[in-house]
Amino acid sequence: MRTTKETGIMTEENEKKDQGSSCGCGRGGKWIWIGLAVAVFAVLLLKNPRSCGYAGSAPPEKAVSVTTTAAGPSAESAPTAKAAQKQALPRLVDLGATKCIPCKIMAPILTDLKKTYAGQMDVQFIDVWENPGAGKKYGIKVIPTQIFYDAKGNELFRHEGFFSKEDILAKWKELGIELNQ
């Protein structure tokens, strides 16, 4: 039996066409496959957060300072937040990872700031991949993240992503903290 447009009678042939594709998905089958692909991607992203720059969590007790040697940047143990507060210096904490590309670009900037403004501000680097609890303590979602603290330890500002030396110094000035070279 065939249906004509005039009669509107459904035949077996037209009924099969109306049921959708041969995969049994129905008319919206392609959207099911797209949704499934998105769900699989999301699961993979959540299982391996480091690949997309997510920091996770990290223990703050393991703060490190960045130093540069002929071989490149390295990490050394540094005073914890309590020791920095005793010195009554404003503090810049950079949370990142030694293998993160924007973090690698920031390493010489942090080293320069630490050297140039020694005695005026404390500069700390915390590798959240080596210290997974720090990200949680500091509430970061992206690396690198820079957190600016006043001399009393109060958070003044935070920035996510690469931050140039000029922008860091401008932010300190905007926050009312004058640093002299």
TINULO-612337 format. One record per atom (N, C-alpha, C, CB): residue in one letter; x negated, y negated, z; atom name; chain. Coordinates in steps of 0.1 Angstrom, whole numbers, plus 2048, in hexadecimal, padded with zeros to 3 digits. Glycine has a CB too. Layout:
% residues N
resn; xx; yy; zz; name; chain
A; X; Y; Z; CA; A .
...
***
This chain:
% residues 181
resn; xx; yy; zz; name; chain
M; 7F8; 80C; 800; N; A .
M; 800; 800; 800; CA; A .
M; 7F7; 7F4; 800; C; A .
M; 80A; 800; 80C; CB; A .
R; 7FB; 7EA; 7F9; N; A .
R; 7F4; 7DD; 7F8; CA; A .
R; 7FE; 7D2; 7FC; C; A .
R; 7EE; 7DA; 7EA; CB; A .
T; 7F8; 7C8; 803; N; A .
T; 801; 7BD; 807; CA; A .
T; 7FF; 7B1; 7FD; C; A .
T; 7FD; 7B8; 815; CB; A .
T; 809; 7AB; 7FA; N; A .
T; 809; 79F; 7F1; CA; A .
T; 80B; 793; 7FA; C; A .
T; 813; 7A0; 7E6; CB; A .
K; 806; 788; 7F6; N; A .
K; 808; 77C; 7FD; CA; A .
K; 816; 778; 7FF; C; A .
K; 800; 770; 7F7; CB; A .
E; 81E; 77B; 7F5; N; A .
E; 82C; 778; 7F5; CA; A .
E; 834; 77F; 7FF; C; A .
E; 832; 77A; 7E7; CB; A .
T; 831; 78D; 801; N; A .
T; 839; 795; 80A; CA; A .
T; 834; 794; 818; C; A .
T; 83A; 7A3; 805; CB; A .
G; 827; 793; 81A; N; A .
G; 821; 792; 827; CA; A .
G; 821; 7A0; 82E; C; A .
G; 828; 789; 82F; CB; A .
I; 823; 7AA; 827; N; A .
I; 823; 7B8; 82C; CA; A .
I; 815; 7BD; 82E; C; A .
I; 82B; 7C1; 824; CB; A .
M; 812; 7C2; 83A; N; A .
M; 804; 7C7; 83D; CA; A .
M; 803; 7D5; 838; C; A .
M; 801; 7C6; 84C; CB; A .
T; 7F8; 7D8; 831; N; A .
T; 7F6; 7E5; 82C; CA; A .
T; 7EA; 7EB; 835; C; A .
T; 7F2; 7E5; 81D; CB; A .
E; 7E7; 7F7; 833; N; A .
E; 7DC; 7FE; 83A; CA; A .
E; 7CF; 7F7; 837; C; A .
E; 7DC; 80D; 838; CB; A .
E; 7CD; 7F4; 82A; N; A .
E; 7C1; 7EE; 825; CA; A .
E; 7BF; 7E0; 82C; C; A .
E; 7C1; 7ED; 816; CB; A .
N; 7C9; 7D8; 82C; N; A .
N; 7C8; 7CB; 832; CA; A .
N; 7C7; 7CC; 841; C; A .
N; 7D4; 7C2; 82F; CB; A .
E; 7CD; 7D5; 847; N; A .
E; 7CC; 7D7; 856; CA; A .
E; 7BD; 7DA; 85A; C; A .
E; 7D5; 7E3; 85A; CB; A .
K; 7B6; 7E2; 852; N; A .
K; 7A8; 7E5; 854; CA; A .
K; 7A0; 7D9; 853; C; A .
K; 7A3; 7F0; 84B; CB; A .
K; 7A2; 7D1; 849; N; A .
K; 79B; 7C4; 847; CA; A .
K; 79D; 7BB; 853; C; A .
K; 79F; 7BD; 83A; CB; A .
D; 7A9; 7BB; 858; N; A .
D; 7AD; 7B2; 863; CA; A .
D; 7A6; 7B6; 871; C; A .
D; 7BC; 7B1; 865; CB; A .
Q; 7A3; 7C3; 872; N; A .
Q; 79D; 7C7; 87F; CA; A .
Q; 78F; 7C3; 881; C; A .
Q; 79E; 7D6; 87F; CB; A .
G; 788; 7BE; 877; N; A .
G; 77B; 7B8; 879; CA; A .
G; 771; 7C1; 873; C; A .
G; 778; 7B8; 888; CB; A .
S; 764; 7BF; 877; N; A .
S; 759; 7C6; 871; CA; A .
S; 758; 7D4; 874; C; A .
S; 74C; 7BF; 875; CB; A .
S; 74F; 7DB; 86D; N; A .
S; 74E; 7E9; 86F; CA; A .
S; 747; 7ED; 87C; C; A .
S; 746; 7EF; 863; CB; A .
C; 741; 7E3; 883; N; A .
C; 73A; 7E6; 88F; CA; A .
C; 744; 7E8; 89B; C; A .
C; 72F; 7DC; 892; CB; A .
G; 750; 7E4; 899; N; A .
G; 75A; 7E6; 8A3; CA; A .
G; 75A; 7DA; 8AD; C; A .
G; 757; 7F2; 8AB; CB; A .
C; 754; 7CF; 8A9; N; A .
C; 754; 7C3; 8B1; CA; A .
C; 760; 7BA; 8B0; C; A .
C; 747; 7BB; 8AE; CB; A .
G; 768; 7BC; 8A6; N; A .
G; 773; 7B3; 8A4; CA; A .
G; 76F; 7A6; 89D; C; A .
G; 77A; 7B0; 8B1; CB; A .
R; 777; 79C; 89C; N; A .
R; 775; 790; 895; CA; A .
R; 769; 788; 89C; C; A .
R; 781; 788; 894; CB; A .
G; 768; 788; 8A9; N; A .
G; 75E; 780; 8AF; CA; A .
G; 751; 787; 8B2; C; A .
G; 763; 77A; 8BC; CB; A .
G; 74E; 792; 8AB; N; A .
G; 743; 79A; 8AD; CA; A .
G; 736; 793; 8AD; C; A .
G; 743; 7A5; 8A3; CB; A .
K; 734; 78A; 8A4; N; A .
K; 727; 783; 8A3; CA; A .
K; 724; 77B; 8B0; C; A .
K; 727; 77A; 897; CB; A .
W; 72F; 776; 8B6; N; A .
W; 72D; 76E; 8C3; CA; A .
W; 729; 777; 8CE; C; A .
W; 73A; 766; 8C6; CB; A .
I; 72E; 783; 8CE; N; A .
I; 72A; 78D; 8D8; CA; A .
I; 71B; 790; 8D7; C; A .
I; 732; 79A; 8D7; CB; A .
W; 716; 792; 8CB; N; A .
W; 708; 795; 8C9; CA; A .
W; 6FF; 788; 8CC; C; A .
W; 705; 798; 8BA; CB; A .
I; 704; 77D; 8C9; N; A .
I; 6FC; 770; 8CD; CA; A .
I; 6FC; 76F; 8DC; C; A .
I; 703; 764; 8C6; CB; A .
G; 707; 771; 8E3; N; A .
G; 708; 771; 8F1; CA; A .
G; 6FF; 77B; 8F8; C; A .
G; 716; 772; 8F6; CB; A .
L; 6FE; 787; 8F2; N; A .
L; 6F6; 791; 8F7; CA; A .
L; 6E7; 78D; 8F6; C; A .
L; 6F9; 79E; 8F0; CB; A .
A; 6E3; 788; 8EA; N; A .
A; 6D6; 784; 8E8; CA; A .
A; 6D2; 779; 8F2; C; A .
A; 6D4; 77E; 8DA; CB; A .
V; 6DA; 76F; 8F5; N; A .
V; 6D8; 764; 8FE; CA; A .
V; 6D6; 76A; 90C; C; A .
V; 6E3; 75A; 8FE; CB; A .
A; 6DF; 774; 910; N; A .
A; 6DE; 77A; 91D; CA; A .
A; 6D1; 782; 91F; C; A .
A; 6EA; 783; 91F; CB; A .
V; 6CC; 789; 915; N; A .
V; 6C0; 790; 915; CA; A .
V; 6B4; 786; 917; C; A .
V; 6BE; 799; 909; CB; A .
F; 6B4; 77B; 90F; N; A .
F; 6AA; 771; 910; CA; A .
F; 6A9; 76B; 91E; C; A .
F; 6AC; 766; 906; CB; A .
A; 6B5; 768; 924; N; A .
A; 6B6; 763; 931; CA; A .
A; 6B0; 76C; 93C; C; A .
A; 6C4; 75F; 935; CB; A .
V; 6B3; 779; 93B; N; A .
V; 6AE; 783; 944; CA; A .
V; 69F; 784; 943; C; A .
V; 6B4; 791; 941; CB; A .
L; 699; 784; 937; N; A .
L; 68B; 785; 935; CA; A .
L; 684; 778; 93B; C; A .
L; 688; 786; 926; CB; A .
L; 68A; 76D; 939; N; A .
L; 685; 760; 93E; CA; A .
L; 685; 760; 94D; C; A .
L; 68D; 754; 939; CB; A .
L; 68F; 766; 953; N; A .
L; 690; 766; 962; CA; A .
L; 686; 770; 968; C; A .
L; 69E; 769; 966; CB; A .
K; 684; 77B; 960; N; A .
K; 67A; 785; 965; CA; A .
K; 66C; 781; 964; C; A .
K; 67C; 792; 95E; CB; A .
N; 669; 778; 95B; N; A .
N; 65B; 773; 959; CA; A .
N; 65B; 764; 959; C; A .
N; 655; 779; 94C; CB; A .
P; 65D; 75D; 965; N; A .
P; 65E; 74F; 965; CA; A .
P; 651; 747; 962; C; A .
P; 663; 74A; 972; CB; A .
R; 646; 74D; 964; N; A .
R; 639; 747; 962; CA; A .
R; 637; 743; 953; C; A .
R; 62E; 74F; 967; CB; A .
S; 63D; 74B; 94A; N; A .
S; 63B; 748; 93C; CA; A .
S; 641; 73C; 938; C; A .
S; 640; 754; 934; CB; A .
C; 64B; 736; 93F; N; A .
C; 651; 72A; 93B; CA; A .
C; 64E; 71E; 944; C; A .
C; 660; 72C; 93B; CB; A .
G; 644; 720; 94D; N; A .
G; 640; 714; 955; CA; A .
G; 647; 713; 962; C; A .
G; 642; 708; 94D; CB; A .
Y; 650; 71C; 966; N; A .
Y; 656; 71C; 973; CA; A .
Y; 64C; 720; 97E; C; A .
Y; 663; 725; 973; CB; A .
A; 64C; 718; 988; N; A .
A; 642; 71B; 993; CA; A .
A; 646; 725; 99D; C; A .
A; 63F; 70E; 99A; CB; A .
G; 653; 727; 99F; N; A .
G; 656; 731; 9A9; CA; A .
G; 655; 72B; 9B7; C; A .
G; 64E; 73E; 9A8; CB; A .
S; 64F; 733; 9C0; N; A .
S; 64D; 72E; 9CE; CA; A .
S; 63F; 730; 9D3; C; A .
S; 657; 735; 9D7; CB; A .
A; 63A; 729; 9DD; N; A .
A; 62C; 72A; 9E1; CA; A .
A; 629; 725; 9F0; C; A .
A; 624; 722; 9D8; CB; A .
P; 620; 72B; 9F8; N; A .
P; 61D; 727; A05; CA; A .
P; 614; 71A; A05; C; A .
P; 616; 732; A0D; CB; A .
P; 619; 710; A0C; N; A .
P; 612; 703; A0C; CA; A .
P; 606; 703; A14; C; A .
P; 61B; 6F9; A11; CB; A .
E; 604; 70C; A1C; N; A .
E; 5F8; 70C; A25; CA; A .
E; 5EB; 70E; A1C; C; A .
E; 5F8; 718; A2F; CB; A .
K; 5EC; 712; A10; N; A .
K; 5E1; 715; A08; CA; A .
K; 5DF; 70A; 9FE; C; A .
K; 5E2; 722; A00; CB; A .
A; 5DE; 6FD; A02; N; A .
A; 5DC; 6F2; 9FA; CA; A .
A; 5CD; 6F2; 9F5; C; A .
A; 5DF; 6E5; A01; CB; A .
V; 5CB; 6EE; 9E9; N; A .
V; 5BD; 6EE; 9E4; CA; A .
V; 5BB; 6E1; 9DD; C; A .
V; 5BB; 6F9; 9DA; CB; A .
S; 5AE; 6DD; 9DD; N; A .
S; 5AA; 6D1; 9D6; CA; A .
S; 5A3; 6D5; 9C9; C; A .
S; 5A0; 6C9; 9DF; CB; A .
V; 5A4; 6CD; 9BF; N; A .
V; 59E; 6D0; 9B3; CA; A .
V; 590; 6C9; 9B3; C; A .
V; 5A7; 6CB; 9A7; CB; A .
T; 587; 6D1; 9AF; N; A .
T; 579; 6CC; 9AD; CA; A .
T; 575; 6D0; 99F; C; A .
T; 56F; 6D0; 9B8; CB; A .
T; 56C; 6C8; 999; N; A .
T; 567; 6CC; 98C; CA; A .
T; 558; 6CF; 98D; C; A .
T; 56A; 6C1; 982; CB; A .
T; 554; 6DA; 987; N; A .
T; 546; 6DE; 986; CA; A .
T; 543; 6DE; 977; C; A .
T; 544; 6EB; 98D; CB; A .
A; 537; 6E2; 974; N; A .
A; 533; 6E3; 966; CA; A .
A; 53B; 6EE; 95F; C; A .
A; 524; 6E7; 965; CB; A .
A; 540; 6F8; 966; N; A .
A; 548; 702; 961; CA; A .
A; 557; 6FE; 95F; C; A .
A; 547; 70F; 969; CB; A .
G; 55B; 6F3; 964; N; A .
G; 568; 6EE; 963; CA; A .
G; 56F; 6ED; 971; C; A .
G; 571; 6F8; 95A; CB; A .
P; 57C; 6EA; 971; N; A .
P; 583; 6E8; 97E; CA; A .
P; 583; 6F5; 986; C; A .
P; 591; 6E3; 97C; CB; A .
S; 582; 6F3; 993; N; A .
S; 583; 6FF; 99C; CA; A .
S; 58B; 6FA; 9A8; C; A .
S; 575; 704; 9A0; CB; A .
A; 58F; 704; 9B0; N; A .
A; 597; 700; 9BC; CA; A .
A; 58F; 704; 9C9; C; A .
A; 5A4; 708; 9BC; CB; A .
E; 590; 6FB; 9D2; N; A .
E; 58A; 6FD; 9DF; CA; A .
E; 595; 6FB; 9EA; C; A .
E; 57E; 6F3; 9E2; CB; A .
S; 592; 701; 9F6; N; A .
S; 59C; 6FF; A01; CA; A .
S; 59B; 6F0; A05; C; A .
S; 599; 708; A0D; CB; A .
A; 5A7; 6EB; A08; N; A .
A; 5A7; 6DD; A0C; CA; A .
A; 5B0; 6DB; A18; C; A .
A; 5AD; 6D4; A00; CB; A .
P; 5B0; 6D0; A1E; N; A .
P; 5B8; 6CE; A2A; CA; A .
P; 5C7; 6D0; A27; C; A .
P; 5B6; 6C0; A31; CB; A .
T; 5CE; 6D5; A31; N; A .
T; 5DC; 6D7; A2F; CA; A .
T; 5E3; 6CA; A30; C; A .
T; 5E2; 6E1; A38; CB; A .
A; 5F0; 6C9; A2F; N; A .
A; 5F8; 6BD; A30; CA; A .
A; 5F6; 6B7; A3E; C; A .
A; 607; 6C0; A2E; CB; A .
K; 5F4; 6BE; A48; N; A .
K; 5F3; 6B9; A56; CA; A .
K; 5E5; 6B1; A57; C; A .
K; 5F3; 6C4; A60; CB; A .
A; 5DB; 6B7; A51; N; A .
A; 5CE; 6B0; A51; CA; A .
A; 5CE; 6A3; A49; C; A .
A; 5C3; 6BA; A4C; CB; A .
A; 5D5; 6A3; A3E; N; A .
A; 5D6; 697; A36; CA; A .
A; 5DD; 68C; A3D; C; A .
A; 5DD; 69A; A29; CB; A .
Q; 5E8; 690; A45; N; A .
Q; 5EF; 686; A4D; CA; A .
Q; 5E6; 680; A58; C; A .
Q; 5FC; 68C; A53; CB; A .
K; 5DE; 688; A5E; N; A .
K; 5D5; 683; A68; CA; A .
K; 5CC; 678; A63; C; A .
K; 5CD; 68E; A6F; CB; A .
Q; 5C8; 679; A56; N; A .
Q; 5BF; 66F; A50; CA; A .
Q; 5C7; 663; A4C; C; A .
Q; 5B9; 675; A44; CB; A .
A; 5D4; 663; A4D; N; A .
A; 5DD; 658; A4A; CA; A .
A; 5DA; 652; A3C; C; A .
A; 5DB; 64D; A55; CB; A .
L; 5D9; 65B; A32; N; A .
L; 5D7; 656; A24; CA; A .
L; 5E4; 65A; A1C; C; A .
L; 5CA; 65D; A1E; CB; A .
P; 5E7; 652; A12; N; A .
P; 5F1; 657; A09; CA; A .
P; 5EC; 663; A02; C; A .
P; 5F5; 64C; 9FF; CB; A .
R; 5F6; 66C; 9FE; N; A .
R; 5F1; 679; 9F8; CA; A .
R; 5F9; 67C; 9EB; C; A .
R; 5F4; 684; A03; CB; A .
L; 5F1; 681; 9E2; N; A .
L; 5F7; 685; 9D5; CA; A .
L; 5F5; 694; 9D5; C; A .
L; 5F0; 67E; 9C9; CB; A .
V; 600; 69C; 9D4; N; A .
V; 600; 6AA; 9D3; CA; A .
V; 604; 6AE; 9C5; C; A .
V; 609; 6B1; 9DE; CB; A .
D; 5FB; 6B6; 9BE; N; A .
D; 5FF; 6BB; 9B1; CA; A .
D; 601; 6CA; 9B2; C; A .
D; 5F3; 6B7; 9A7; CB; A .
L; 60D; 6CE; 9AF; N; A .
L; 610; 6DC; 9AF; CA; A .
L; 610; 6E1; 9A1; C; A .
L; 61D; 6DF; 9B6; CB; A .
G; 607; 6EB; 99E; N; A .
G; 606; 6F0; 991; CA; A .
G; 5FF; 6FE; 991; C; A .
G; 5FE; 6E7; 988; CB; A .
A; 5F8; 701; 986; N; A .
A; 5F1; 70D; 985; CA; A .
A; 5E4; 70B; 97D; C; A .
A; 5FA; 719; 97F; CB; A .
T; 5DA; 712; 980; N; A .
T; 5CD; 710; 979; CA; A .
T; 5CE; 715; 96A; C; A .
T; 5C2; 717; 980; CB; A .
K; 5D8; 71D; 967; N; A .
K; 5DA; 722; 959; CA; A .
K; 5E5; 71B; 951; C; A .
K; 5DC; 731; 95A; CB; A .
C; 5EB; 711; 957; N; A .
C; 5F6; 70A; 951; CA; A .
C; 5EF; 6FF; 949; C; A .
C; 600; 704; 95B; CB; A .
I; 5F3; 6FD; 93C; N; A .
I; 5EC; 6F4; 933; CA; A .
I; 5ED; 6E5; 938; C; A .
I; 5F1; 6F5; 925; CB; A .
P; 5F9; 6E0; 93B; N; A .
P; 5FA; 6D2; 940; CA; A .
P; 5F2; 6D1; 94E; C; A .
P; 608; 6CE; 942; CB; A .
C; 5F2; 6DB; 956; N; A .
C; 5EA; 6DB; 962; CA; A .
C; 5DB; 6DA; 960; C; A .
C; 5EE; 6E7; 96B; CB; A .
K; 5D7; 6E2; 955; N; A .
K; 5C8; 6E1; 952; CA; A .
K; 5C5; 6D3; 94D; C; A .
K; 5C5; 6EC; 947; CB; A .
I; 5CD; 6CD; 946; N; A .
I; 5CB; 6BF; 941; CA; A .
I; 5CA; 6B5; 94D; C; A .
I; 5D5; 6BB; 937; CB; A .
M; 5D2; 6B8; 957; N; A .
M; 5D2; 6AF; 963; CA; A .
M; 5C7; 6B1; 96C; C; A .
M; 5DF; 6B1; 96A; CB; A .
A; 5C0; 6BD; 96C; N; A .
A; 5B5; 6C0; 975; CA; A .
A; 5AA; 6B5; 976; C; A .
A; 5AF; 6CD; 972; CB; A .
P; 5A5; 6B1; 96A; N; A .
P; 59B; 6A6; 96B; CA; A .
P; 5A0; 699; 970; C; A .
P; 594; 6A4; 95E; CB; A .
I; 5AD; 696; 96E; N; A .
I; 5B3; 68A; 973; CA; A .
I; 5B3; 68A; 982; C; A .
I; 5C1; 688; 96D; CB; A .
L; 5B7; 696; 987; N; A .
L; 5B8; 697; 996; CA; A .
L; 5AA; 697; 99C; C; A .
L; 5BF; 6A5; 99A; CB; A .
T; 5A0; 69D; 996; N; A .
T; 593; 69C; 99B; CA; A .
T; 58E; 68E; 99B; C; A .
T; 589; 6A5; 992; CB; A .
D; 590; 686; 990; N; A .
D; 58C; 678; 98F; CA; A .
D; 593; 670; 99A; C; A .
D; 58F; 673; 981; CB; A .
L; 5A0; 672; 99C; N; A .
L; 5A7; 66B; 9A6; CA; A .
L; 5A2; 66E; 9B4; C; A .
L; 5B6; 66E; 9A6; CB; A .
K; 59F; 67A; 9B7; N; A .
K; 59A; 67E; 9C4; CA; A .
K; 58C; 678; 9C6; C; A .
K; 598; 68E; 9C5; CB; A .
K; 584; 677; 9BC; N; A .
K; 576; 671; 9BE; CA; A .
K; 577; 662; 9BF; C; A .
K; 56D; 676; 9B2; CB; A .
T; 57E; 65C; 9B5; N; A .
T; 57F; 64D; 9B5; CA; A .
T; 586; 647; 9C1; C; A .
T; 586; 649; 9A8; CB; A .
Y; 590; 64E; 9C6; N; A .
Y; 598; 648; 9D1; CA; A .
Y; 596; 64F; 9DE; C; A .
Y; 5A7; 648; 9CD; CB; A .
A; 58B; 655; 9E0; N; A .
A; 588; 65C; 9EC; CA; A .
A; 588; 652; 9F8; C; A .
A; 579; 663; 9EC; CB; A .
G; 58F; 656; A02; N; A .
G; 590; 64E; A0E; CA; A .
G; 59D; 644; A0D; C; A .
G; 584; 645; A10; CB; A .
Q; 5A3; 644; A01; N; A .
Q; 5AF; 63C; 9FF; CA; A .
Q; 5BB; 644; 9FD; C; A .
Q; 5AD; 632; 9F3; CB; A .
M; 5B9; 650; 9F7; N; A .
M; 5C4; 659; 9F5; CA; A .
M; 5BF; 668; 9F5; C; A .
M; 5CC; 656; 9E8; CB; A .
D; 5C7; 671; 9F9; N; A .
D; 5C4; 67F; 9F9; CA; A .
D; 5CB; 685; 9EC; C; A .
D; 5C9; 686; A06; CB; A .
V; 5C3; 68C; 9E4; N; A .
V; 5C8; 693; 9D8; CA; A .
V; 5C7; 6A2; 9DB; C; A .
V; 5C0; 68F; 9CB; CB; A .
Q; 5D2; 6A9; 9D9; N; A .
Q; 5D2; 6B7; 9DB; CA; A .
Q; 5D8; 6BE; 9CF; C; A .
Q; 5DA; 6BB; 9E8; CB; A .
F; 5D3; 6CA; 9CC; N; A .
F; 5D9; 6D3; 9C2; CA; A .
F; 5DD; 6E0; 9C8; C; A .
F; 5CF; 6D5; 9B6; CB; A .
I; 5E9; 6E4; 9C5; N; A .
I; 5ED; 6F1; 9CA; CA; A .
I; 5F1; 6FA; 9BE; C; A .
I; 5F9; 6F0; 9D4; CB; A .
D; 5EB; 705; 9BD; N; A .
D; 5EE; 70F; 9B2; CA; A .
D; 5F9; 718; 9B7; C; A .
D; 5E1; 717; 9AE; CB; A .
V; 605; 715; 9B1; N; A .
V; 611; 71C; 9B5; CA; A .
V; 612; 72A; 9AF; C; A .
V; 61D; 715; 9B1; CB; A .
W; 609; 72E; 9A6; N; A .
W; 609; 73B; 9A1; CA; A .
W; 601; 744; 9AA; C; A .
W; 603; 73C; 993; CB; A .
E; 5F6; 73E; 9B0; N; A .
E; 5EE; 745; 9BA; CA; A .
E; 5F5; 745; 9C8; C; A .
E; 5E0; 73F; 9BB; CB; A .
N; 5FD; 73B; 9CB; N; A .
N; 604; 739; 9D8; CA; A .
N; 613; 738; 9D5; C; A .
N; 5FE; 72C; 9DF; CB; A .
P; 619; 743; 9D2; N; A .
P; 627; 742; 9CE; CA; A .
P; 631; 73C; 9D8; C; A .
P; 62C; 750; 9CB; CB; A .
G; 62E; 73A; 9E4; N; A .
G; 637; 733; 9ED; CA; A .
G; 638; 724; 9ED; C; A .
G; 634; 738; 9FB; CB; A .
A; 62D; 71E; 9E7; N; A .
A; 62C; 70F; 9E7; CA; A .
A; 638; 709; 9DF; C; A .
A; 61F; 70B; 9E2; CB; A .
G; 63B; 70F; 9D3; N; A .
G; 645; 709; 9CB; CA; A .
G; 653; 708; 9D3; C; A .
G; 647; 712; 9BF; CB; A .
K; 655; 712; 9DA; N; A .
K; 662; 712; 9E2; CA; A .
K; 661; 708; 9ED; C; A .
K; 664; 720; 9E8; CB; A .
K; 656; 707; 9F4; N; A .
K; 654; 6FD; 9FF; CA; A .
K; 656; 6EF; 9FA; C; A .
K; 647; 6FF; A06; CB; A .
Y; 650; 6EC; 9EF; N; A .
Y; 650; 6DF; 9E9; CA; A .
Y; 65D; 6DD; 9E0; C; A .
Y; 644; 6DC; 9E1; CB; A .
G; 664; 6E7; 9DE; N; A .
G; 670; 6E6; 9D5; CA; A .
G; 66E; 6E2; 9C7; C; A .
G; 679; 6DB; 9DC; CB; A .
I; 663; 6E8; 9C1; N; A .
I; 661; 6E5; 9B3; CA; A .
I; 667; 6EF; 9AA; C; A .
I; 651; 6E4; 9B1; CB; A .
K; 66A; 6EA; 99E; N; A .
K; 670; 6F2; 993; CA; A .
K; 667; 6F4; 987; C; A .
K; 67D; 6ED; 98F; CB; A .
V; 65E; 6EA; 985; N; A .
V; 656; 6E9; 979; CA; A .
V; 648; 6E6; 97E; C; A .
V; 65B; 6DF; 96F; CB; A .
I; 63E; 6EC; 976; N; A .
I; 630; 6E8; 979; CA; A .
I; 62B; 6E1; 96D; C; A .
I; 627; 6F4; 97D; CB; A .
P; 622; 6D7; 96E; N; A .
P; 61D; 6D2; 97B; CA; A .
P; 628; 6C8; 981; C; A .
P; 610; 6CA; 979; CB; A .
T; 628; 6C7; 98E; N; A .
T; 630; 6BD; 995; CA; A .
T; 627; 6B5; 99F; C; A .
T; 63C; 6C4; 99D; CB; A .
Q; 628; 6A8; 99E; N; A .
Q; 620; 6A0; 9A7; CA; A .
Q; 629; 69A; 9B1; C; A .
Q; 618; 695; 99F; CB; A .
I; 625; 69A; 9BE; N; A .
I; 62D; 695; 9C9; CA; A .
I; 624; 68A; 9D0; C; A .
I; 632; 6A0; 9D3; CB; A .
F; 62A; 67E; 9D1; N; A .
F; 623; 673; 9D7; CA; A .
F; 628; 671; 9E5; C; A .
F; 625; 666; 9CF; CB; A .
Y; 61F; 671; 9EF; N; A .
Y; 622; 66F; 9FD; CA; A .
Y; 61C; 663; A03; C; A .
Y; 61E; 67C; A05; CB; A .
D; 622; 65C; A0C; N; A .
D; 61C; 651; A13; CA; A .
D; 613; 656; A1E; C; A .
D; 626; 647; A18; CB; A .
A; 60C; 64D; A25; N; A .
A; 602; 651; A2F; CA; A .
A; 609; 659; A3B; C; A .
A; 5FB; 645; A34; CB; A .
K; 616; 656; A3C; N; A .
K; 61D; 65D; A47; CA; A .
K; 623; 66B; A43; C; A .
K; 629; 654; A4C; CB; A .
G; 621; 66E; A36; N; A .
G; 625; 67B; A32; CA; A .
G; 633; 67B; A2C; C; A .
G; 625; 685; A3D; CB; A .
N; 639; 670; A29; N; A .
N; 646; 66F; A24; CA; A .
N; 645; 66F; A14; C; A .
N; 64D; 662; A28; CB; A .
E; 64D; 677; A0E; N; A .
E; 64D; 678; A00; CA; A .
E; 653; 66B; 9FA; C; A .
E; 656; 684; 9FB; CB; A .
L; 64B; 666; 9F0; N; A .
L; 64F; 659; 9EA; CA; A .
L; 655; 65B; 9DC; C; A .
L; 644; 650; 9EA; CB; A .
F; 64F; 665; 9D5; N; A .
F; 653; 667; 9C7; CA; A .
F; 64E; 674; 9C2; C; A .
F; 64D; 65C; 9BE; CB; A .
R; 655; 67A; 9B8; N; A .
R; 64F; 686; 9B2; CA; A .
R; 652; 686; 9A3; C; A .
R; 657; 693; 9B8; CB; A .
H; 648; 68C; 99C; N; A .
H; 648; 68B; 98E; CA; A .
H; 646; 69A; 989; C; A .
H; 63E; 682; 988; CB; A .
E; 64D; 69E; 97E; N; A .
E; 64B; 6AB; 978; CA; A .
E; 644; 6A9; 96B; C; A .
E; 658; 6B2; 977; CB; A .
G; 63A; 6B1; 968; N; A .
G; 633; 6B1; 95B; CA; A .
G; 626; 6AA; 95C; C; A .
G; 63C; 6AB; 951; CB; A .
F; 61F; 6A8; 951; N; A .
F; 613; 6A2; 950; CA; A .
F; 614; 693; 955; C; A .
F; 60C; 6A2; 942; CB; A .
F; 60B; 68E; 95C; N; A .
F; 60B; 680; 961; CA; A .
F; 5FD; 67A; 960; C; A .
F; 610; 67F; 970; CB; A .
S; 5FB; 670; 957; N; A .
S; 5EE; 66B; 955; CA; A .
S; 5E8; 663; 961; C; A .
S; 5EE; 662; 948; CB; A .
K; 5DB; 661; 961; N; A .
K; 5D5; 65A; 96C; CA; A .
K; 5DB; 64C; 96D; C; A .
K; 5C6; 659; 969; CB; A .
E; 5DD; 645; 961; N; A .
E; 5E2; 637; 961; CA; A .
E; 5F0; 637; 967; C; A .
E; 5E2; 632; 953; CB; A .
D; 5F8; 641; 963; N; A .
D; 606; 642; 968; CA; A .
D; 606; 645; 977; C; A .
D; 60E; 64D; 961; CB; A .
I; 5FD; 64D; 97C; N; A .
I; 5FC; 650; 98A; CA; A .
I; 5F9; 644; 992; C; A .
I; 5F2; 65C; 98D; CB; A .
L; 5EF; 63C; 98D; N; A .
L; 5EA; 630; 994; CA; A .
L; 5F5; 626; 994; C; A .
L; 5DE; 62B; 98E; CB; A .
A; 5FC; 625; 989; N; A .
A; 608; 61B; 988; CA; A .
A; 613; 61F; 991; C; A .
A; 60D; 61B; 979; CB; A .
K; 615; 62C; 993; N; A .
K; 620; 630; 99C; CA; A .
K; 61C; 62D; 9AB; C; A .
K; 622; 640; 99B; CB; A .
W; 60F; 62F; 9AE; N; A .
W; 60B; 62B; 9BC; CA; A .
W; 60D; 61C; 9BE; C; A .
W; 5FC; 62F; 9BE; CB; A .
K; 60A; 614; 9B4; N; A .
K; 60C; 606; 9B5; CA; A .
K; 61A; 602; 9B7; C; A .
K; 605; 5FE; 9A9; CB; A .
E; 623; 609; 9AF; N; A .
E; 631; 607; 9AF; CA; A .
E; 637; 60B; 9BD; C; A .
E; 638; 60F; 9A4; CB; A .
L; 631; 615; 9C3; N; A .
L; 635; 619; 9D0; CA; A .
L; 630; 610; 9DC; C; A .
L; 631; 628; 9D3; CB; A .
G; 627; 606; 9D8; N; A .
G; 622; 5FD; 9E2; CA; A .
G; 615; 601; 9E8; C; A .
G; 62C; 5FB; 9EC; CB; A .
I; 60E; 60B; 9E2; N; A .
I; 601; 60F; 9E7; CA; A .
I; 5F6; 60B; 9DE; C; A .
I; 601; 61F; 9E9; CB; A .
E; 5EE; 601; 9E3; N; A .
E; 5E3; 5FC; 9DB; CA; A .
E; 5D7; 605; 9DD; C; A .
E; 5E0; 5ED; 9DF; CB; A .
L; 5D1; 609; 9D2; N; A .
L; 5C5; 611; 9D2; CA; A .
L; 5BA; 609; 9CB; C; A .
L; 5C7; 61F; 9CB; CB; A .
N; 5AE; 608; 9D1; N; A .
N; 5A3; 600; 9CC; CA; A .
N; 598; 60A; 9C7; C; A .
N; 59D; 5F7; 9D6; CB; A .
Q; 593; 607; 9BB; N; A .
Q; 588; 610; 9B6; CA; A .
Q; 57B; 60D; 9BC; C; A .
Q; 586; 60E; 9A7; CB; A .
***
